[in-house]
């Protein structure tokens, strides 16, 4: 991202680019309704998040707009000095798992697809972990 449109302080950086995610997901990128590069500081060890936005019906005629149903991907900022190492780990391990998670979600049954789901990747001391969030 160009420095002039950057919304992060100089000591923070995003470990992935839109190009990284496009290359990982290929044609599934059309299922991503929202790709966000977060600007907050309080993500802790979370470096990447994915969420299935289900068509949740609500009472009194309010529900999820059909254009919002799909996947949301959040790229969390990291210290600029750790960007290259974090990017390498995410490209090697997290992005293939993201592709797998989205592939499984697309093939999932209706019960799964009617429920919101989240999946997070955390990087602590160079060790990447991931799991579904409640």
Residue pairs with C-beta under 8 A, 6 or more apart in sequence:
1 14
1 17
1 37
7 39
8 14
8 39
8 77
10 80
11 79
11 80
11 81
12 41
12 77
12 78
12 79
12 80
13 77
13 78
13 79
13 80
13 83
14 37
14 75
14 76
14 77
14 78
14 83
15 47
15 48
15 75
15 78
15 82
15 83
15 86
15 87
15 90
16 48
16 75
16 87
16 90
16 91
16 95
18 35
20 87
20 90
20 91
20 95
21 29
21 32
21 35
21 73
21 75
21 95
21 98
22 29
24 91
24 95
24 96
24 98
24 99
25 32
25 98
25 99
25 102
28 99
28 102
28 103
28 106
31 70
31 71
31 102
31 106
32 70
32 71
32 72
32 73
33 53
33 67
33 68
33 69
33 70
33 71
33 72
34 53
34 68
34 70
34 71
34 72
34 73
35 72
35 73
35 75
36 72
36 73
36 74
36 75
37 75
37 77
38 74
38 75
38 76
38 77
39 77
40 76
40 77
41 77
43 76
43 77
44 122
45 122
45 123
45 124
46 76
46 120
46 121
46 122
47 75
47 76
47 78
47 86
47 90
47 94
47 121
47 122
47 123
47 128
48 73
48 74
48 75
48 76
48 90
48 94
48 98
48 120
48 121
49 73
49 74
49 76
49 118
49 119
49 120
49 121
50 71
50 72
50 73
50 74
50 98
50 101
50 102
50 118
50 119
50 120
51 71
51 72
51 73
51 74
51 116
51 117
51 118
51 119
52 70
52 71
52 105
52 113
52 116
52 117
52 118
53 64
53 68
53 69
53 70
53 71
53 72
53 116
54 64
54 69
54 113
54 114
54 115
54 116
54 117
55 63
55 64
55 66
55 69
55 114
56 63
56 64
56 114
56 116
57 63
71 102
71 105
73 98
78 86
78 123
85 126
86 123
89 123
89 126
89 128
90 121
90 123
90 128
93 128
94 121
94 128
94 130
97 121
97 130
98 119
101 119
105 112
105 113
105 117
117 132
118 132
118 133
118 134
119 130
119 131
119 132
119 133
120 130
120 131
120 133
121 128
121 129
121 130
122 128
122 129
122 130
